[in-house]
Amino acid sequence: MAVIPNFIVMLHHHIRKDERQRIEIRVHYNRLSKYYKTELFIHPEHFNPSGQLKMKKGKKEVFIEDSWILSSYHKYHEYNRIIINEIERLKKAWRKLKDENKPITAQSIILKANEVNTGSSIIPFINLELKEKRLSEQYQLSHTYRDAFKKLFLFFERKIDYNDTKHEFSGEDFFIDELTNEKIREFKIYLLTTDTKRGKPMAASSIALYFSIIKAVLVRNPNYSEYIIKQFKGISFSYETEKAQKLTPNQILELWNLDLRDKLSLQEAVEVFLFCYFCQGIRIGEAMLLKVKDYENGRVIVEVEKSGRKKKFRDILLSKKATILIEKYIEGKSSEEYIFPFLKYVSGLNAEAFRKKMDNAIVVINENLKKVAKLLEWDITFSTHSARGSFISESANQGDIYKTSQGIGHAEVRTTEGYSKINHIRLDTLNEVYKDE
């Protein structure tokens, strides 16, 4: 009598940071079991291990089969369909092994199911990944995923469009075996040499990001993982990051005297930049998070970024120019409001979503600083981080580099000594950098 495999849908024991668990299928054959991993993740309270739902039809109660995801979860129809397809894939692999008269075990069934299927389009899987990113509130990341694959399909001259309403690709098929090592190298050259809408090729950092996304997405599919790893082998995507452009004291003074009253967004960008510079080179993120309550008696308490789990703070005596700027922005605000107008409190926003909101605000500020550089007819561009670099350079050139390093919180100099422990009176002399006050 022929042995028929059993397929049991269950949750993997590992719980991710977002508290979701992977859905996997236990393949049981001839008293042995192996686990087939899917690319679906779900919160355990939405999982129905029996695979049946009891529902009423009139006066009768009926069982609805193939219902591993509870109906309270808004994606349950789609996820149940995907699980059914995965089980069918495993059954098909078992039947193929029988037809080919090959040894059948739980492991061989899974291996057969994971063979690259060149006749299957990868578009549905990519669409599933995009939906996964949106479900986990990674909206900005889902857009980056979309753009990376848009470039890939454009390179292969495929009529594959992205529907902004349905949030998915549709059109011609794209098959995994088309993505060979040679084609990947050609795609890299294409991105390095083809002009974008801005009239110049993509930045090396953006190209590296796109390649890492494409590889990471396709490797997540067990049907493609080994093939993709092999095709990407030997292809390097290293690049050098640009260093923040430092401004001279004369350029800082030019920014201070610039009249931008008729261009509010540019004015706010310049003033938060100047505040970072005149507040002993604090980071833009540190400045954006300052609240009115953090300012008292001419000083601000700044929570330091990049300080690990143990929070560190800087107690900074404000220079005259920093005081002028901060007094302007706190007018009419309550103690819990942010000093600068780039962030607003939103209830229920998780840490990841808030960080993305903050990153987006910094991008806008930097774009406005580029416009200011053009307005001043400078032959350089500068960003928010230039304020920190400019202060450090000027301060180190004029005084004690050790004191500067400790004052601005650099870990490279005596990292074991927390700069929050330093007596702030010793650091107040850092304001001597601003000679014109």
N, C-alpha and C positions, 0 to 999 in steps of 0.2 A: 504493500500500500504506500503510495507516494506521500512524502511529508510536505505539508503546506506551511509556509512561514506565517508567523503572527506579527502584526505591526501595532505597537502600542504607543500612543501619543502621550508625552509627559513633559515635565519641566526639568531642565538641567538644574543641579543643586546650587551652582554658583549664582550669587545675587550681585548684579552690577551696581554701580554708584547711583544710577537713577532708579534703583530698587526693582528693576525688571529682570526677568529670567528668560533664557533661551528656550524655545520650544524644540524638542528633539523627538525622534521616533526610535523606539527600541525594536530592533529586528530580532525576533526569537525564532531560531531554526534548529531543529534536532538537538534540543536541550541546551543550546548555547545562545548567548545574546550579545549583540553589539549595538552601538548607538549611532544613529544617523542625525547629524546636526542640520537644522534648518537655519535660515537667516531671519527668523521671526522672534521678536522679544516682546514680552507682555508682563504686566503686573500680575502676581499670583492670584489676586482676588477675582480676576477676570477669567481664570482658567477653570475648565470643567473636565476633570480627568476621565469621567465616564464616557464622554463623547455623546451623551444623550441629553435631550431636554424634554421634560414632561410638559405638554401643552393641552389645553382643553379645546375640543372641537365639538361644539354643541354640548351634549350631556356626557360625551365620552372623553376619556383622557388618552392621549396618544403620545408615543415617544418619537421625537425627531432625531434621526441618526446624524452622525458626522457633525456634531455641534460641540467642539472642544472649547470654543470661546463663548463666554456668556453674552447674551444679547445686550447687556448693559454697556458693553464696550462698543464704541461707535464704529470700529473697524471689523466687527466679528464676521460679517458676510465675506469680506475679502480674505481675511486670515483663514477661515474655514476652507474656502476654495483652494487656497495655496497649499494647505495641509493635505487635502484630498489629492491634489496634483502630485505632491511629493510621495504619497503612499503609492499612487499609480506608477510613478517612476520606479519605485522599489519593486513593485510587482512585475513590471515590464522587465527589469533587470533579472529577476528570478526566472522568468519564462525564457529569456535569452540564454541563460546558463543551461537550462534544461535542453533547449533546442540544439545548443552547441555541444551537448554531452560533456560539459565541464564540471569539475567538483563544485558542489554547492555547500556553502557555509554562510553564516550571518555576515561574516567579513567579506566574502566574495560577492554577495548580493550588493553590499554597500559600495564596494570598489567598482562594480559594474555600473551601478547607478551614477557614480561620480565621474565616469569617463566623459571626456569632452564631446559634446554633441554638436558637431559642426552644422547640423541642419536646424539648429534652434537659435532664433534671434535673441540677442542679449538686451534688447530694448525693454521688455517687460521687467527684467531684473533691475535695470537702471532706474526705471520709474518707481519701483518699490523702494529703492534706496532713497530717492528724493522725498518720497512720502514719509519714510522713516525719520528723516532729518526734520521735516516740518512737525511731525507728531511730538518730537522731543524738544520742540521750541527752538531749534537751531535754524531759524529762518534765513539768516545771513549766510550760513554755511550751505544751506540747500541751494541758494542762488549761485554760490561759487561752484558747487557740484554741477549745476545746470550749465554754467558757462564753460566749464572744462570740457564737457561732452559735446557742447555746441561746436567748439573749436575742432574737436576730433572728427565729428561728422562732416564738417565743412571741408576739412583736409581730404577726406575720402570722397568728396563730391557727392554726398548722399542727400536725397530729398527727404530729410528728417526734420520736421518742424517741432517747435515747443509751444504747447498750448498753455497760455498764461492763466486761463480759467480753470482748466482741469489739472494744471501743474504736471504735465507729462509730455513725453516725446511721442510722436506718431509719424507714420509715413513708411518709407522703405525699411527693409530689415537690415540689420548689421550683425555679422557672424563673427564669433570669437577667433576663428582661425585666420581671419583677415588681419588681425593685429599681430604681425610677425616682428621679430627683432629688427629687421631691415626697415620695415614701415615705421616703427617707433622712432628710429633714428632720423628718418626722413621727416617725420612729424615735428621733431625737435628743431630741425633746420628751418622748417616752414614757419614755426612760431618766432624763431630768432631773426628771420629775414622779411617776413610779411608785415606791412604796415597795418596798424589798427585804425580805427576811426579818428584817432588823434594825430595821425600822420606819421607815426613812428612805431617800430616793432615793440612787442611786449617786453617788459622788464624781466631780467633773468629770474628774479625772485618769484614773479607771477608764473613763469613757465615751470619753475620747479614745483610750485604749489599745484598747478594743474596736473602735472605728471604724477605727483604723489597721490592726488585724489583719484585719478583714473586707475592707477595700480591698486590702491587700497580698496576701492569699490569692487573691482573685478575679482580680487583675491578673496573677498568675503564669500563669494559663491563657490562652494566646494567642487562644482563642476568645472570651474575654470582655474582654480588656485594654482595647481602645479604648472599648468600651461603658461599662465601669466608670469609667474616667478621666473620661469625659464626664458621667456621672451624679453623680459626687462633686465636680464642678467648682463652685466658689463656696460650698462648705460649710466653715465654719471650726470647728475644735475646740480653739481655744486656751483655756488656763486658767491661773490663778495658783497656784503651789505654796505650800503653807503653810510659814511660817517656824517653825523649832524654838522651842518655848516655853521661855523662859529662867526659871530658878528663882532666887529671892532667897537670900542667905546663910542666912536663918532657915529657909527651906524645905529647904535642903541639910542643915542641922543637925537638922531634924525627921526627915528620912530616916535620918540617921546614928543617931539615938536610937530608931528604930522597931524593935520586937521582932517578928521574923517567924520565930522558930525553929520554929514549928509549920506554917509554909508555906514549904517549902524552895525551890520554884521561884521564888516571889516574892522570897525573901531573896537568892537568887543574882542575880536581875535587878537588884535594888537595889544590891547590893554591886559588881557590875561597872560599874554607872552611877556610883557614888560613886568607884570607882577611876579612871574616865576623868576625872572632875572633879578629884580630888586628885592626879592624875598630869599636871598642866599641860594639861588639855583634850585628851588624845589621842583619836583616833577609836575607835569601838567595834570596828571591824575590826582596828585596830592592837592593841587590848587582847586581843582573842580569839586573835590569832596569837602572842602572847607565850609563849615557852617558859621553863622553869625556868632553863635555861642563860643566858637573857638578863638574869637578875637576879643582881647581885653587888655586894657592898660598899655596899648602900643605893642602888644605881643600876640603871636598866634601859636596855637598848639597844632602841629602837623603830624598826622599819622603817616608813618613812612611806608611806602610801597616796597615790595621785594624784600621784606624782612622775615619771611618764613612764618612759621606758626606763632612764634612769640612776637606780639605786637611791640613796635618801637615808636617813639614819638620824638619830635624836635620842638623845643621851646625857642622860638625865634623872635628876637627883637627886630621890629620892622624898621627899615630905612625910611627916610622922609617920603620918597617917591612911592614906596610900597604902601605907606600909610594913606597918602592922597588917593591912591587907587581903591584901596579897601573901603575907605570912608564913603567913596562915591557909590559903591555897590551895595553897602549894607543899609543904606537909607530906606526907611519904610518897611524893612523886613523883620520877621519874627526870629527868635533865637534858633529855631529849628530849621530855618530855610538855608539853602545853599547860598553862599556869597555871590558866586558868579552864575550867570543866567543860562548855563548849558544843561543843567540837570534839574529835573523835578521829581519829587517823591511820588511813586506809584505803588499803591498797596497791592500785595499779592505777587509782586515781581520777584522771581527767584534770583539767586546770585549770578547765575550764568546769563540770564536775560538782561539784568542790570548792567553787567560788564559789557555786553554787546551794545547796549544803549550808549554807554560811556565811550566805547571805541568809535562808534559812529559819529558822536559829537566831536571827537578829536580829529577824525578825518575831515569833517567840515571846517574846523578851525584851521587845519593845515592847508586846505584848499584856499581859504581866504587869505592866509599869509602869503601864498604864492601870488595871489592877485595884488597884494600890497607891494611885493618885490617888483612886479612889473610896473606898478604905478610910480614907484620911486626910480624906475629905470636902472635897477641894480642888475649886474650881470651874474648874480647868484640867486638861488632860492634858499629859503630857510624854513624850518619847522618849529613846532613847540619845543622839541628837545634841544634846539639850538640855544634856547635861553639858558638851560642848565650847563651846556658845554661852554658857552661864552662866559658865564660867571666863573666856572671852575678855572678856565684858562687865564682870565684876568686876575683872579684872586691868587692863583698859584704863582703867577709871574711877579706879583707885588709883595707877597708875604711868605708865610710858613706853609709849605705844601702839606705838611703833616696836619696842621690845624685845619686847613681847607678840606682835606680828605675826611677828617673826622667830622667836621662840621656839616658837610653835605651828605654824610652817611655812606661813603664808599667802603665796601667790604674788603677791598684789596689791601688796605693798610690796617694791620692789627685787627683782623676781623673778629678775634675773640672778645674784644672790648666793645660792648654795645655803646653806640654814640649817644643813646638817650641817657646814659649815666654820666656823661661829661657835664661839668658845671656850665650852665648856659652863659654865665657872665664872661667866661673865657672866650666864648664864640661870638659875643656881641661885637667885638672889634672887626669881624668880617665885613661889617658895613663900611669900613674905611675904604673899600674898593671904589665906592661911589664918590669920586673926588669933587664932583660939581655940587655937592650938597653942603 
